[in-house]
């Protein structure tokens, strides 16, 4: 009886859960925000796995030291038949991010990426300074963002062409 319950629990979590692994590969501690969850502090090199319900929909973002200003965002909409996902810099850029579907059988699942360090390229007038006086983000430079982050959404009108759709076993979010 107990073995049947354990097998049933395993099958339910396999069918109804999607694991999202967040990995921080930057050089400073970050705070990761996930819709519907408490913020997670991550040191460089840290990995955090989060189990999402099959119908979960929300954002994953991160910031260093002070969380002022716009953020690079991984947007995920999990579904029974298909997931939708994309990296968005519509509101601005603060950290490089990759959103990678993990799958063994679907070859059309493509990563969504904004991996360039846009802060180093951001014109002075487009830099967002945090309350400590550090450059925290870059915004208002769609031409630059489109050039260095061609797989990310820079403007809402791009959603229809850049949002990815597939059914993945899980997702890897690389930040930093």
Beta strands, then each sheet from edge to edge (+ up, - down):
strand 1: 17-24
strand 2: 30-34
strand 3: 40-42
strand 4: 47-53
strand 5: 57-64
strand 6: 73-77
strand 7: 83-88
strand 8: 97-102
strand 9: 112-114
strand 10: 127-129
strand 11: 135-138
strand 12: 164-166
strand 13: 170-175
sheet 1: 4+ 1- 13- 8+ 9-
sheet 2: 3+ 2- 5+ 6- 7+ 12-
sheet 3: 10+ 11-
end
